[in-house]
Every structure is written in structure tokens, then in C-alpha cells.
């Protein structure tokens, strides 16, 4: 189903940038504005200068060209898959960075799982137009159990990594470029049987589709592919955090739940159930819901009815901290809060294959892979 290929990555030269930890950063959309200068100050070559240029997209393009001309960045001569091991909080997550052929959602090769809005897409499209480069990977998940992929990845990870570095969150990272042509072909064949679910990067995937159409990407040209980190849905290091909702309005009282005395009891009451917690006016309750996914049914059965014709973007706030959600209500920033468990990825994949799209802010995968490990030039004749 999916087309997953090796590609000619562009990477920092170890001769001029010996510590990759000084030049990588979190993905562009999770860096607080107040942290930008910190990342810039770490190195004149920190990737944040490219992924967060403000409105100076042409300046980012000039900077990238200067790094290529000076040898700070250099393109790998051979096409490669880039294996990535992320070591954090006593866990290890394994992934493979490759080039995924772009296809419209309707073809079923790449599946979205949540709705998007336009602002972020416009920003990333301007950066694509100016630089013709993908600076950070999208993040997809797949289900590889029972196929050849687990064994193939074991083969790749069995060798010594080429690059090892640490990030400021205490995580360790190892990177293996794999150029063996036979191994690459077997990986491509194994992925051809699998649908891919977008975990993180819906905006950037849709931007890549738009950019490919603008430049007339055809055949095997690089602009017809997206650089993607691919992680098995059953990887023990794959963590999804819940995203709680705080609503700025309370047009009618939410009733019909089971009253509980505290946030801890509300969170315990939704564990392992299709249910949501609720807090308003100092009172907690557990709302039982009908269906497969608490998130989907909370919106369908409760939130959408409260919104009426209002836009969710105008009314909802989001946080991964349940105590923060309660505090926002107590402080008057919101009128009521809804608490959720992390979504079951198997259910999310099933719904996506059925063509059902979840509400915005449905998942938050943790921790994010750093930006700056490898880039993909989009103006090449091949990935």
C-alpha cells in the first residue's frame, strides 16, 4: 500500500559540527517563543534558525545555502534509511526515517486521524517554497507485527551507530544510516503491505501535498515524497499522552454522570472505560459514553452539542495536565473541563481505516523526535 524508499539525506558534517546535541532542537511547533533565543545561542548552526525563521523565509534559504557551501551541511552520496533510537525515561523507542510517497488521503495509503486548520499549513508552505527542503521528519505509525519488519529492524540496529548525542531533556539518541541495497529493498517491500497512520504532522503532510502539486512533482522526484519517522504501533517506547479539553463557555449544565469527590477519583473512574471526566463549579463527575472511542464520543455526544454553531477553535483550550485544566476553570479562564485517557492507537488506526477523522488535538506523542538529525532536499530528481 505505502511507498517507503531510502533517500539522499543532508546532514551536519561531523568535522565541523562534532556534537549534534548542540544543533538539534524540538520540532518547530513545540518550541515556546521564549526558548528560541536559547536554542539560537547554543550554536550558530542550530536548526532552529531554519525551522523557526519568523517571516524571513528567504533568510532561512540563504542561511541553508551558506551552510551547504561552507560544508557545515553535506548531502550523503548514497541513498539511505536512517534508523533512530530514542532513549528516555527508562524506555527505548525505535524508528526508521525514510521517504514516503505522497498520496491523497482518499487512496488509503496514508491515513489521517484528526482534523487540521489552516494557519500552520500556510507558514510551512512558505518555508517549503523558499528552501525546497524538509528540515524535520513527520511522524507516522504502522502495525508491523507478524511481518518482516521487526526482524529487518533488528538487523539494522545490531550494528554500531554512526552518530550518538544527547538532548537537553536528558534523552539519548543514536542514528544509523543504512545503505545496503538488498536490506533497503526488503524494507520497501515490507512497508508496501501496510497502511501508515499520521501520528504527528498532519499540517506538514498536507503542506507537502500542496507543494508537490505546485512544483509539478512527478514520478520519483524528491518533492513527491515526505521525510517521515516510522514507528511500530506496538513499540514499547511509543507513548501517547491524553489531551484534556477546557471549554470557555457553559451554555447548559452537563448532567447525567456519576458524581465523584476529586480529580483523582475522576481520572480513576475513566480508566479502562469509554468515559470522560468532567469538572465545573467545583464539582467532578464521570460521564459514561457509548461507542469505541471516549474522545470521539465525548465530542459527538457532549461537546458538539454544547458548541452548537460555534467553532471548536474559538471555544476550546487544550492541556495535557489535568490539574492545569482544573486550575483554568477555578481561575475563570474556562467554565468547564473534560478529562480523557490516552487514546487506544489500535482503535485510532481502525477508525482511520474506516475513514473516520477524530477531532483536533486527539493525540500527543511523547517525546518528540529532535529536528536536525537529517534533512531532505526536495529539488532532487529522486528521493
C-alpha positions as CSV (number, residue, x, y, z in Angstrom):
1,X,0.0,0.0,0.0
2,X,2.6,2.6,1.1
3,X,5.7,3.6,-0.8
4,X,8.6,3.9,1.5
5,X,12.0,4.5,0.0
6,X,15.6,5.4,1.1
7,X,16.7,8.9,0.2
8,X,19.8,11.1,-0.1
9,X,19.8,12.8,3.3
10,X,21.5,16.0,4.0
11,X,23.3,16.1,7.4
12,X,25.6,18.1,9.6
13,X,29.2,17.4,8.9
14,X,30.8,15.7,11.9
15,X,34.1,17.5,11.1
16,X,32.5,21.0,11.6
17,X,29.7,20.0,14.0
18,X,31.1,17.3,16.2
19,X,28.2,17.4,18.8
20,X,24.8,17.1,17.2
21,X,23.2,17.8,20.5
22,X,24.2,21.5,20.2
23,X,22.4,22.0,16.8
24,X,19.2,19.9,17.1
25,X,16.0,21.3,18.6
26,X,12.5,20.1,19.4
27,X,10.1,20.3,16.4
28,X,9.2,23.8,15.4
29,X,5.6,23.7,16.8
30,X,6.5,22.8,20.3
31,X,9.3,25.3,21.0
32,X,7.9,28.2,23.2
33,X,8.7,31.6,21.8
34,X,10.7,32.4,24.9
35,X,13.1,29.5,24.3
36,X,14.0,30.4,20.7
37,X,16.9,32.6,21.7
38,X,18.3,29.9,24.0
39,X,18.5,27.4,21.0
40,X,20.0,30.1,18.8
41,X,22.7,30.8,21.4
42,X,23.8,27.2,21.5
43,X,25.3,27.3,18.1
44,X,25.4,29.5,15.0
45,X,24.3,26.3,13.2
46,X,21.3,25.4,15.4
47,X,18.5,24.1,13.3
48,X,16.0,26.4,15.0
49,X,17.5,29.2,12.7
50,X,16.0,27.3,9.8
51,X,12.8,25.8,11.2
52,X,11.7,29.0,13.0
53,X,12.8,31.9,10.9
54,X,9.7,34.1,11.7
55,X,8.5,35.5,8.4
56,X,12.0,35.7,6.9
57,X,11.7,32.6,4.8
58,X,14.1,33.9,2.2
59,X,16.7,34.4,5.0
60,X,16.3,30.8,6.0
61,X,17.0,29.8,2.4
62,X,20.1,32.0,2.3
63,X,21.4,30.5,5.6
64,X,20.9,27.0,4.4
65,X,22.8,27.7,1.2
66,X,25.6,29.2,3.1
67,X,25.9,26.1,5.3
68,X,25.9,23.9,2.3
69,X,28.6,26.0,0.6
70,X,30.8,26.0,3.7
71,X,30.4,22.3,4.3
72,X,28.5,22.6,7.6
73,X,25.8,20.6,5.8
74,X,26.6,17.9,3.2
75,X,24.4,15.5,1.3
76,X,25.0,11.8,1.6
77,X,26.3,10.3,-1.6
78,X,24.3,7.1,-1.2
79,X,20.6,6.8,-0.6
80,X,19.9,5.6,3.0
81,X,17.3,4.7,5.5
82,X,18.2,6.3,8.8
83,X,17.5,4.2,11.9
84,X,16.8,6.2,15.1
85,X,16.9,5.0,18.7
86,X,15.4,7.4,21.3
87,X,16.4,6.6,24.9
88,X,14.3,8.4,27.5
89,X,12.8,7.9,31.0
90,X,14.0,4.3,31.2
91,X,12.4,3.5,27.8
92,X,13.8,2.9,24.3
93,X,11.8,3.8,21.1
94,X,13.0,2.6,17.7
95,X,12.1,4.2,14.4
96,X,13.2,4.4,10.8
97,X,13.4,7.6,8.8
98,X,12.6,7.2,5.2
99,X,10.9,8.9,2.2
100,X,7.2,8.2,2.0
101,X,5.4,8.7,-1.4
102,X,2.8,11.3,-1.1
103,X,-0.8,10.3,-1.9
104,X,-4.2,11.9,-1.2
105,X,-5.9,10.6,1.9
106,X,-8.7,9.1,-0.2
107,X,-6.2,6.5,-1.6
108,X,-5.9,4.9,1.9
109,X,-2.1,4.6,1.8
110,X,-1.5,7.4,4.3
111,X,-4.3,7.8,6.8
112,X,-5.1,11.0,8.9
113,X,-6.7,10.7,12.3
114,X,-7.6,14.2,13.2
115,X,-8.8,17.5,11.7
116,X,-6.5,20.4,10.9
117,X,-6.7,24.1,10.5
118,X,-5.0,26.5,8.0
119,X,-2.6,28.7,9.9
120,X,0.3,26.3,10.4
121,X,0.0,25.0,6.9
122,X,0.4,28.5,5.4
123,X,3.6,29.0,7.4
124,X,5.2,25.7,6.5
125,X,4.3,26.1,2.8
126,X,6.1,29.4,2.7
127,X,9.2,27.7,4.2
128,X,9.0,24.9,1.6
129,X,8.7,27.4,-1.2
130,X,11.8,29.4,-0.1
131,X,14.1,26.5,0.9
132,X,12.8,23.4,-1.1
133,X,13.9,21.4,2.0
134,X,12.2,19.2,4.6
135,X,14.0,20.1,7.8
136,X,12.3,17.7,10.2
137,X,10.5,14.4,9.8
138,X,6.8,13.9,10.0
139,X,5.9,11.0,12.4
140,X,3.9,8.0,11.2
141,X,3.0,4.8,12.9
142,X,2.2,1.4,11.4
143,X,1.4,-2.1,12.7
144,X,4.3,-4.4,11.7
145,X,3.6,-7.5,14.0
146,X,3.6,-10.7,12.0
147,X,5.5,-9.3,9.1
148,X,9.2,-9.0,8.1
149,X,9.8,-5.5,9.5
150,X,10.6,-6.4,13.2
151,X,13.4,-8.8,12.0
152,X,14.7,-6.3,9.4
153,X,15.0,-3.6,12.0
154,X,16.7,-5.9,14.4
155,X,19.3,-6.5,11.7
156,X,19.9,-2.8,11.3
157,X,20.0,-1.9,15.0
158,X,22.5,-4.8,15.7
159,X,25.4,-2.7,14.3
160,X,27.2,0.2,15.9
161,X,25.5,3.6,15.5
162,X,27.3,6.2,13.4
163,X,26.0,9.1,15.5
164,X,25.4,9.4,19.2
165,X,24.2,12.5,21.0
166,X,22.1,13.8,23.9
167,X,19.4,16.4,24.1
168,X,18.7,18.9,26.9
169,X,15.7,16.9,28.1
170,X,18.1,14.2,29.2
171,X,17.3,11.8,26.3
172,X,19.9,9.9,24.4
173,X,19.9,9.4,20.6
174,X,21.6,7.0,18.2
175,X,21.4,7.2,14.5
176,X,22.4,4.5,11.9
177,X,22.4,5.4,8.1
178,X,21.8,2.0,6.3
179,X,22.9,2.0,2.7
180,X,22.8,-1.8,2.0
181,X,20.7,-2.0,-1.2
182,X,19.3,-5.5,-0.5
183,X,18.2,-4.6,3.0
184,X,16.6,-1.4,1.7
185,X,14.6,-3.3,-0.9
186,X,13.3,-5.8,1.7
187,X,12.2,-2.8,3.9
188,X,10.5,-1.2,1.0
189,X,8.6,-4.5,0.2
190,X,7.6,-4.9,3.8
191,X,6.1,-1.5,4.0
192,X,4.3,-1.9,0.7
193,X,1.8,-4.2,2.6
194,X,0.9,-1.7,5.3
195,X,-1.2,1.4,5.7
196,X,0.5,4.3,7.5
197,X,-1.2,6.4,10.1
198,X,-0.1,10.0,10.7
199,X,0.9,10.3,14.3
200,X,2.3,13.9,14.3
201,X,2.5,16.1,11.2
202,X,-1.0,16.4,9.6
203,X,-0.4,20.0,8.7
204,X,3.1,19.3,7.2
205,X,1.8,16.3,5.2
206,X,-1.0,18.4,3.7
207,X,1.6,21.1,3.0
208,X,3.8,18.6,1.3
209,X,0.9,17.6,-1.0
210,X,0.2,21.2,-1.8
211,X,3.9,21.9,-2.5
212,X,4.2,18.8,-4.7
213,X,1.3,20.0,-6.8
214,X,2.7,23.5,-7.1
215,X,6.1,22.3,-8.4
216,X,4.6,19.6,-10.6
217,X,6.3,16.7,-8.8
218,X,6.1,13.6,-10.9
219,X,7.5,10.1,-10.9
220,X,10.2,9.5,-8.4
221,X,11.2,13.2,-7.8
222,X,12.0,14.1,-4.2
223,X,9.2,16.6,-4.0
224,X,6.7,13.7,-4.4
225,X,7.9,12.3,-1.1
226,X,7.8,13.3,2.6
227,X,10.6,12.6,5.0
228,X,9.0,10.5,7.8
229,X,9.9,8.8,11.0
230,X,8.1,5.5,11.1
231,X,7.5,3.7,14.4
232,X,5.7,0.4,15.0
233,X,2.4,1.0,16.9
234,X,3.4,-1.8,19.3
235,X,6.8,-0.4,20.1
236,X,7.1,-0.4,23.9
237,X,8.7,3.1,23.8
238,X,5.7,4.6,21.9
239,X,3.9,6.9,24.4
240,X,0.6,8.8,23.8
241,X,-0.4,11.4,26.4
242,X,-4.0,12.4,26.9
243,X,-5.2,15.9,25.8
244,X,-7.8,17.3,28.1
245,X,-10.4,19.9,27.0
246,X,-11.3,23.2,28.7
247,X,-14.4,24.9,27.4
248,X,-14.7,28.7,27.7
249,X,-18.5,28.5,27.8
250,X,-21.1,26.5,29.7
251,X,-24.3,27.2,27.8
252,X,-26.1,24.4,29.7
253,X,-25.2,22.2,32.7
254,X,-23.6,18.9,31.9
255,X,-25.6,16.3,33.9
256,X,-26.1,12.5,34.0
257,X,-22.7,11.5,35.2
258,X,-21.6,9.7,38.3
259,X,-20.5,12.3,41.0
260,X,-17.0,11.9,42.4
261,X,-15.2,13.8,45.1
262,X,-11.9,14.7,43.4
263,X,-9.8,14.9,40.3
264,X,-8.0,11.7,41.3
265,X,-11.3,9.9,41.6
266,X,-12.5,11.3,38.2
267,X,-9.3,10.1,36.5
268,X,-9.6,6.7,38.2
269,X,-13.2,6.5,37.1
270,X,-12.4,6.7,33.4
271,X,-9.5,4.3,33.4
272,X,-10.1,1.4,31.0
273,X,-13.6,2.7,30.1
274,X,-15.3,4.6,27.3
275,X,-15.9,7.5,29.6
276,X,-14.8,11.1,30.3
277,X,-14.3,13.1,33.5
278,X,-16.0,16.4,33.9
279,X,-15.4,19.4,36.2
280,X,-17.4,22.6,36.6
281,X,-18.3,24.9,39.5
282,X,-16.3,22.9,42.0
283,X,-17.8,19.5,41.2
284,X,-16.4,16.4,39.5
285,X,-18.3,13.7,37.7
286,X,-17.6,10.7,35.4
287,X,-19.6,10.7,32.2
288,X,-20.2,7.2,30.7
289,X,-20.2,7.2,26.9
290,X,-21.4,4.8,24.3
291,X,-19.0,3.7,21.5
292,X,-15.4,2.6,20.8
293,X,-13.5,5.8,21.5
294,X,-14.1,8.1,24.5
295,X,-12.6,11.1,22.6
296,X,-14.9,10.6,19.6
297,X,-18.0,10.0,21.7
298,X,-17.2,12.9,24.1
299,X,-17.3,15.3,21.1
300,X,-20.2,13.6,19.4
301,X,-22.4,13.2,22.4
302,X,-21.5,16.2,24.6
303,X,-19.1,18.8,23.2
304,X,-20.5,19.2,19.7
305,X,-24.0,19.7,21.2
306,X,-22.6,22.4,23.6
307,X,-20.8,24.2,20.8
308,X,-23.8,24.4,18.5
309,X,-22.7,26.5,15.6
310,X,-19.6,27.8,17.4
311,X,-16.1,26.8,16.2
312,X,-14.1,24.5,18.5
313,X,-11.0,26.6,17.7
314,X,-12.8,29.6,19.3
315,X,-14.2,27.9,22.4
316,X,-11.8,25.0,23.4
317,X,-8.5,25.1,25.2
318,X,-6.2,22.1,25.4
319,X,-3.8,20.8,28.0
320,X,-2.1,17.5,28.9
321,X,-2.1,18.5,32.6
322,X,-5.4,17.6,34.3
323,X,-4.5,19.8,37.3
324,X,-3.9,22.7,35.0
325,X,-7.4,22.1,33.4
326,X,-9.0,22.3,36.9
327,X,-6.9,25.5,37.7
328,X,-8.1,27.2,34.5
329,X,-11.7,26.6,35.4
330,X,-11.2,27.8,39.0
331,X,-9.4,30.9,37.7
332,X,-12.2,31.7,35.3
333,X,-10.2,31.1,32.1
334,X,-12.7,28.4,31.3
335,X,-16.1,27.3,32.5
336,X,-15.8,23.5,32.5
337,X,-13.2,20.9,31.9
338,X,-13.3,17.4,30.3
339,X,-10.7,14.7,31.1
340,X,-9.7,11.8,28.9
341,X,-7.4,8.8,29.0
342,X,-4.8,8.4,26.2
343,X,-6.5,7.1,23.1
344,X,-6.0,3.4,22.1
345,X,-3.9,3.6,19.0
346,X,-5.3,0.3,17.7
347,X,-8.8,1.9,17.8
348,X,-7.5,5.1,16.2
349,X,-6.0,3.1,13.3
350,X,-9.2,1.1,12.9
351,X,-11.3,4.3,12.8
352,X,-8.8,5.9,10.3
353,X,-9.1,2.9,8.0
354,X,-12.8,3.3,8.1
355,X,-12.4,6.9,7.0
356,X,-13.4,8.5,10.3
357,X,-11.4,11.5,11.4
358,X,-11.0,12.4,15.1
359,X,-11.3,16.0,16.5
360,X,-8.3,18.3,16.6
361,X,-5.8,17.6,19.4
362,X,-6.7,14.0,19.6
363,X,-3.2,12.6,20.3
364,X,0.1,13.8,21.7
365,X,3.0,11.5,21.1
366,X,5.8,11.8,23.6
367,X,8.7,12.6,23.4
368,X,9.0,14.3,20.1
369,X,12.0,13.3,17.8
370,X,14.5,16.1,17.6
371,X,14.8,18.2,14.4
372,X,18.2,18.4,12.7
373,X,19.2,14.7,12.5
374,X,18.7,14.7,8.8
375,X,17.2,16.9,6.1
376,X,15.6,16.0,2.7
377,X,16.2,18.3,-0.3
378,X,13.0,18.5,-2.4
379,X,14.6,19.7,-5.6
380,X,16.3,16.5,-6.5
381,X,15.3,14.1,-9.3
382,X,14.9,11.2,-6.9
383,X,14.3,10.8,-3.1
